[in-house]
Every structure is written in C-alpha cells, then in structure tokens.
Amino acid sequence: MKLLVTGGSGLMGKTLQPLWPADWTVAAPTREELDVTKRESIKAAVKKYAPEVVLHLAAFTDVAAAEYRKKLAFTTNVYGTKELALRSPLFIYLSTEYVFDGERGGYHEGAIPNPVNFYALTKLLGEYSARAARRYCVIRTLFKPRPYEHPMVPTDMWTSGDYVDVIAKKLIVALAHAQDLPKTLHIGTGRKSLLELARQTRKDVAAGSRLSLPVRLPRDTSLDTLQWDMLKWEVKE
C-alpha cells in the first residue's frame, strides 16, 4: 500500500511511525513540505507521492485556543481537509468523539452530532469535507499521550478513548483493511471516566470539574464501538 500521512510529526503520527508494516510505502512529509492550509502545497505533495490511501492526521487540536484562533482552526480543520479529500483516491479522516454534545454517551455512528465548542465544530465540518473524496472513511476516536499530561483531570467526563499507543494499534489494523472500511467508524476501548483513564498512568493527578476549565467540554462522549467489534479484525498487543 502507498500511504500518504499528514501530521506525521504530531502525537499520533509519531506513535504510528514504528508500527508501519514493512511492505507499506509510507510518506509522512513535514509541514514545510505539506502545509494543509495551502492548496498548492497539498496539490504538490499528492502529485509527488501519488498515494493509494491518504491518512489525514494533521489538525488544529488545541481546544481552548480554537475559541480565539478561529480562522486558523477553521482553515486547518475544514478548508485543508476538503482540499486534501478532493485529491485523494481513498481518504481516511481522523475525527473526534467531541463532535457529540455529551448529554447521554454511547453514541453510535448514526447518532446526530452536536458540538459544544469551536474545535469540535471544525472537526465535524471536517467530516463533511472528507466526503469530497471519491472514497472516504471518517474514524471517530479520542487518544491521550502516555502518561496523562495534565495535573488536573475532571471527574465529570466520560470517554471511550484511551492512550495513543492503544488507539494507534487499532488504527494500523483499520488501515490494513482500508478498502473494506465503512464511511464512518467508531474506535475506542469502552466507556470510562477521564479520571480513571488518567490514573492508569499518573496517581498524582488532582480531581476537578470540567466547569472550571476555560472552554466548554462535553460530559459523556463515549462511543458505541459495536461496528468495530463486529469486524473482528485482530489487533496485536
């Protein structure tokens, strides 16, 4: 498989790097070579690498900063996604469980999104932009660096996300079956509190509330991953 990866220097991109199968041809150009905010940069990279599959990881991911850097967040997550999707034979877009409002949790792929902050809105609009590709798959998930990076963690948030190394292994398996992926797919490891997840790697995190944070965050964005589970694709530990 010839794979073009955007955002290869980000958290997920770096985690995936040692996991690429030997028989894949993977190009992960730097931001200087492939800037997703610039159409000409996108066109040149796609022409140069002629990928069979594009994995779009590059994104504006600072949830709080997106509230006051709206133009950059929108340009990166929406405009850049569409420009790349238009030039991709098979486009795989990494989205987020934050596209849901968190009022009930257990969201399946067909549930209606309702983002509560600007970052999540741009990721949802990015999902619609991904549909410009001839073929596409939107993968919703959530991942954190290992160990947990923040000194405080809200006790009133639930997720189906996990640490980046755990989600990366599942993503490799999804990519190995790229030709068989549905248009939308939820990947995760079961509902858990964010505090529970954080304390798997840091015992010293302080408990707090999401209401004390500088940006509005959804309460329970856990995903229904039944579709992923039914695929029964083996994930190597």
GIDA-V599705 format. One record per run of one state. SS is the DSSP state (alpha for helix, beta for strand, coil for the rest). FROM is the first residue (numbers start at 1). TO is the last residue. If there is no record, write none. Layout:
SS;FROM;TO
SS;FROM;TO
This chain:
coil;1;1
beta;2;6
coil;7;10
alpha;11;17
coil;18;24
beta;25;27
coil;28;38
alpha;39;49
coil;50;52
beta;53;56
coil;57;64
alpha;65;67
coil;68;69
alpha;70;85
coil;86;90
beta;91;96
alpha;97;99
coil;100;106
beta;107;107
coil;108;117
alpha;118;130
coil;131;135
beta;136;141
coil;142;142
beta;143;144
coil;145;151
beta;152;154
coil;155;157
beta;158;159
coil;160;161
beta;162;163
alpha;164;176
coil;177;177
alpha;178;180
coil;181;183
beta;184;186
coil;187;191
beta;192;193
alpha;194;198
coil;199;205
beta;206;208
coil;209;209
alpha;210;212
coil;213;219
beta;220;220
coil;221;222
beta;223;223
coil;224;225
alpha;226;231
coil;232;237
